[in-house]
Amino acid sequence: MTFDIVEKDRPLRAVVVGAGYIGGEWAPELLAHPGTELVGWVDVVEERARAAAGKLGLDDLPVSTSLTSLLDGQEPDFIVNCTVPQAHHDVTVTALRRGVSVLSEKPMAVTLEEARSMVAAADKARRLFAVNQNRRFMASLVAFRRTVAELGALGLMTSEFFMPYRGPAFLGTLEHPLLQDMAIHLFDAARAVSGADPVSVYCESFRPEWTWYPGACSATAIFEMTGGLRYTFSGSWSAPGQATSWTGSWRASGAHGTVRWDGDNDPTTEAAEGRVLKQYAREADPYTGRRGRFTGLAEGLEEFVTGLRTGRAPQGDCHDNIWSLAMVTAALESARTGTRVPIVT
Ligand SMILES: NC(=O)c1ccc[n+]([C@@H]2O[C@H](COP(=O)([O-])OP(=O)(O)OC[C@H]3O[C@@H](n4cnc5c(N)ncnc54)[C@H](O)[C@@H]3O)[C@@H](O)[C@H]2O)c1
């Protein structure tokens, strides 16, 4: 499906929805981008939006608890949905139905049914709806992806995520805190790096009896991907010692050799006998002047703005990103039923 581009000769008008942690990271991006203008901030707790705007010296910025009244009053071209996952569906669909495009934080939604109705709402409104998976823009992930592309046909890709993490309180309220909160970052990275889409999954999600989590904080999953690739994920929020990076620790093996990546630094390679593998390294940060920025937001905004102006879909376009959510929801279903689950969107 296609979306309509914005042809008006002025910066794109944007409203941030959600004035918590990540909303506070997105607003400076809208201020820094030469092609966007921040025209309002919504939060169910008005004082949060007012305080967040004040922190950026924007005391006169329109703020509201009502998304619809701010949309009607400010007529933005897009919103940045920085609300909690449970609110993603309602906020996004409300904007799309008013003809406003949406750039959303991950995950797209909580359930696949919600996500499908959001994609349908975007198609019906002919508006751009994308989810920013910020890690796709990490320089070391890009180097890993490029190097993996040198391997020829892939056989097996593995990722391990081990963290002794006590995290925010909401993690303790989830039945499967690792799968429901964190895993989508690695599942989406697996799709980005391999270029393959998921076919089916078998997953176990469980709770070691000594953990500090009430829920299943550890999981292991085997995904069949298109092209016959198998991708495995093992991880735990409750793993004292030898922590991996926040993007895990990876290995990909293919016809022409093996690539390993620690999730932070340049990948390392070993070629199959008689082969030479090209090894990519991290490129310099194009936003070096912006210290302390949250990696992947400026890049994601740039792709989204380009999309709205040219019609070229960004990486996080909803029709593609829904596959990453489908990996999570199918893994959860497999963990609950003890069966291998086909992955469809
Ligand atoms: N990409 C990343 O690495 C990354 C990092 C942090 C958070 N996130 C994602 O960003 C989203 C927000 O996370 P956070 O840490 O900023 O949460 P948060 O709890 O700090 O902030 C969420 C804000 O949304 C507001 N809110 C809730 N429902 C709303 C609604 N219906 N309308 C308007 N405002 C509403 C809350 O009042 C709160 O101020 C989550 O989906 C999370 O997964 C992504």
The ligand as an SDF file (V2000), in Angstrom:
LIG
                    3D

 44 48  0  0  0  0  0  0  0  0999 V2000
   13.8740    2.1410   21.6330 N   0  0  0  0  0  0  0  0  0  0  0  0
   14.2440    1.9920   22.8700 C   0  0  0  0  0  0  0  0  0  0  0  0
   15.3420    1.5500   23.1960 O   0  0  0  0  0  0  0  0  0  0  0  0
   13.2650    2.3890   23.9480 C   0  0  0  0  0  0  0  0  0  0  0  0
   13.7200    2.8320   25.1980 C   0  0  0  0  0  0  0  0  0  0  0  0
   12.7670    3.2150   26.1580 C   0  0  0  0  0  0  0  0  0  0  0  0
   11.4120    3.1170   25.8560 C   0  0  0  0  0  0  0  0  0  0  0  0
   11.0110    2.6560   24.6500 N   0  0  0  0  0  0  0  0  0  0  0  0
    9.5770    2.5140   24.3410 C   0  0  0  0  0  0  0  0  0  0  0  0
    8.9600    3.7920   24.4330 O   0  0  0  0  0  0  0  0  0  0  0  0
    7.6450    3.6770   24.9610 C   0  0  0  0  0  0  0  0  0  0  0  0
    7.5250    4.5660   26.1970 C   0  0  0  0  0  0  0  0  0  0  0  0
    8.4840    4.1690   27.1490 O   0  0  0  0  0  0  0  0  0  0  0  0
    8.9580    5.1570   28.3100 P   0  0  0  0  0  0  0  0  0  0  0  0
   10.1070    4.4730   28.9630 O   0  0  0  0  0  0  0  0  0  0  0  0
    9.1310    6.5300   27.7880 O   0  0  0  0  0  0  0  0  0  0  0  0
    7.6850    5.0990   29.2750 O   0  0  0  0  0  0  0  0  0  0  0  0
    7.2790    6.1430   30.4130 P   0  0  0  0  0  0  0  0  0  0  0  0
    6.3810    5.3940   31.3400 O   0  0  0  0  0  0  0  0  0  0  0  0
    8.4970    6.8370   30.9490 O   0  0  0  0  0  0  0  0  0  0  0  0
    6.4300    7.2540   29.6320 O   0  0  0  0  0  0  0  0  0  0  0  0
    5.2030    7.0010   28.9960 C   0  0  0  0  0  0  0  0  0  0  0  0
    4.3610    8.2630   29.0780 C   0  0  0  0  0  0  0  0  0  0  0  0
    3.1870    8.0570   28.2840 O   0  0  0  0  0  0  0  0  0  0  0  0
    2.0830    8.6410   28.9710 C   0  0  0  0  0  0  0  0  0  0  0  0
    0.8690    8.0150   28.4870 N   0  0  0  0  0  0  0  0  0  0  0  0
    0.3910    6.7610   28.7510 C   0  0  0  0  0  0  0  0  0  0  0  0
   -0.7510    6.5500   28.0740 N   0  0  0  0  0  0  0  0  0  0  0  0
   -0.9890    7.6700   27.3530 C   0  0  0  0  0  0  0  0  0  0  0  0
   -2.0110    8.0420   26.4390 C   0  0  0  0  0  0  0  0  0  0  0  0
   -3.0180    7.2310   26.1300 N   0  0  0  0  0  0  0  0  0  0  0  0
   -1.9500    9.2910   25.8970 N   0  0  0  0  0  0  0  0  0  0  0  0
   -0.9410   10.1390   26.2000 C   0  0  0  0  0  0  0  0  0  0  0  0
    0.0520    9.8340   27.0580 N   0  0  0  0  0  0  0  0  0  0  0  0
    0.0300    8.6120   27.6170 C   0  0  0  0  0  0  0  0  0  0  0  0
    2.3810    8.3760   30.4470 C   0  0  0  0  0  0  0  0  0  0  0  0
    1.6580    9.2620   31.2770 O   0  0  0  0  0  0  0  0  0  0  0  0
    3.9010    8.6170   30.4940 C   0  0  0  0  0  0  0  0  0  0  0  0
    4.2090    9.9730   30.7780 O   0  0  0  0  0  0  0  0  0  0  0  0
    7.4230    2.1820   25.2340 C   0  0  0  0  0  0  0  0  0  0  0  0
    6.7450    1.6000   24.1660 O   0  0  0  0  0  0  0  0  0  0  0  0
    8.8410    1.6340   25.3350 C   0  0  0  0  0  0  0  0  0  0  0  0
    8.9340    0.2680   24.9550 O   0  0  0  0  0  0  0  0  0  0  0  0
   11.9060    2.3130   23.6930 C   0  0  0  0  0  0  0  0  0  0  0  0
  1  2  1  0
  2  3  2  0
  2  4  1  0
  4  5  1  0
  4 44  2  0
  5  6  2  0
  6  7  1  0
  7  8  2  0
  8  9  1  0
  8 44  1  0
  9 10  1  0
  9 42  1  0
 10 11  1  0
 11 12  1  0
 11 40  1  0
 12 13  1  0
 13 14  1  0
 14 15  2  0
 14 16  1  0
 14 17  1  0
 17 18  1  0
 18 19  2  0
 18 20  1  0
 18 21  1  0
 21 22  1  0
 22 23  1  0
 23 24  1  0
 23 38  1  0
 24 25  1  0
 25 26  1  0
 25 36  1  0
 26 27  1  0
 26 35  1  0
 27 28  2  0
 28 29  1  0
 29 30  1  0
 29 35  2  0
 30 31  1  0
 30 32  2  0
 32 33  1  0
 33 34  2  0
 34 35  1  0
 36 37  1  0
 36 38  1  0
 38 39  1  0
 40 41  1  0
 40 42  1  0
 42 43  1  0
M  CHG  2   8   1  16  -1
M  END
$$$$
